[in-house]
Each structure stands twice: as structure tokens, then as C-alpha cells.
Amino acid sequence: MSEKIKVDQLTKVFFKHKEQVMALKDINFSIEDGEFICILGPSGCGKTTLLRILAGLETPSSGHYDIQAKGQERPLQSMVFQEQGVIPWMTVEENVSLGLRMRHAPRKIIKERTSMYLKKVGLTPYKDLFPKELSGGMKQRVSIARAFANDPEILLMDEPFAALDEQNKFILQEELLSIWEETKKTVIFITHSIDEAILLSDRIFLMTSQPGTIKEEVKIDLPRPRQMKKVRSDPKSADVFLKIWNHLQTEVQESRIKHER
């Protein structure tokens, strides 16, 4: 695999009420083409800020990042947010095809790719419905189908399953893995769930409390394809879970100490 993303000494400072707030400090990592990376860290550590920088929605205060583009015929990245980013006045089919239509893809390509991803996420029977007629889990399927249909080189996902119940979450996790294993897109996925990170990722980046930096990388060697029930019953997974749990506990405690001073 070749290097897809390189981040070097990236720092982000916000100004609030005339005071500086350092959200990210000296972030360094590289990601190979086709890797699935999960980012875990305590609340407020800058995970979403990092993703927004990579999406081009924020600019770093210092340092830089580089994303190797393969060409100009495909978008560089698509982002899936925690909230269902569906357009309420568009049908399911129109939502899924939105990115392709916005970049004026050929009509045949739009129809083929939209139909393919509607089928992959089980939404073909609902393609003519509007978002108000869908459940939360179905709306998130629309967001995921739209992101993959747009065929980006990189997929950035900010806790896309956080608001779902456990059953829907497990279904969508497995659907996401199935599509990723077919497409092998580079994915950066933010989550608060240790189980989810172990299930999905090739590597997990563990972040510190604010200012966020990457303290450690954890490689997940479990064979693919994976299922949650197998992950939870694997002794290696239990060791990894405990290691990450201890990291998060330590960071949360240190964050409380900082705020009490």
C-alpha cells in the first residue's frame, strides 16, 4: 500500500472571548491507502476538529497535512456526520444521488451508482420516500449510501452511529464493513465506542485530553471479515479493550484535574 494521508506537527488554536484555546497540538500520523482508521479519545479532545481540517472545513494554525489524490475525476473526500445529513425535501433516491448530480456525472453513472448503493444498504424499496417518513437508522443509511455513491478517495465519518440503538448500530456497522471491504476506500472514523473501534479498524489512534494529541496507535490484528459477537468473544480483543479503557480513564481523570486547577 502507498501513503494516502500524511499529517505533520498539526496544531489548531481557537480564539474564544479573547482567549486562546488550543484544541489540537502537534498531531503526527500517516495513513496508507485503503486503511480503516478509528480515532478514540475523551470528549472535547479535538477529534471532530481534526476531521474538519482533513475535510477542508477548518484550517490548521500551524503544521500541515497532505492527501495524495489519484486524479481529478473523483472527489477527494466525503464526510458523514453524527446527525443525519439528509435533505428533507429530497427523496431517498435524490439524496443518495446528490453528490453525483452536483458534480454533473453522466446520467447513466448516476443511475447505476445510486441504484447499487440503495441496494447495498437495503433502501431500494424506500427510494421514493422522504426523510420525514424514515427512521433514524434509515436516514443514516441514506447518508452512508450517498457518501459511497459519490465515490470519494477518502471517507471521513464523525460518530455516524452514535445516536442509534444497539440493534441498528450492529446492522449498520456490518453493512459499512461489507461496503468498505468491496471498495477499500481510506476511512477515518471517530467513535466513543471501544467495541466499535475494534470491530471496524486496522489501527486505532488514541488521543489525549485537550489539547488533543495522538498518544498511541493500537494495531488490530483480528482477521476479516469481522462480526461483533466474534470480536467480543476473542481473548485478544478483551486485552485491547482493557488497554484502551485504561487509556480513556486516565485521560478523563487528568482532564478533570486540569479543570479543577
ABEGO torsion letter per residue (X at the ends): XBBABBBBGBBBBBBBGGBBBBABBGBBBBBBBGBBBBBBBBBGAGAAAAAAAAAGABBBABEBBBBBBAEAABBABBBBBABBBBBAABBAAAAAAAAAAAAGBBAAAAAAAAAAAAAAAGAAAAAABBAAABBAAAAAAAAAAAAAAAGBABBBBBGAAAABBAAAAAAAAAAAAAAAAAAGBBBBBBBABAAAAAAABABBBBBBBOBBBBABBBBBABBOBBBAAAAAABAAAAAAAAAAAAAAAAAAAAAAAAAAX
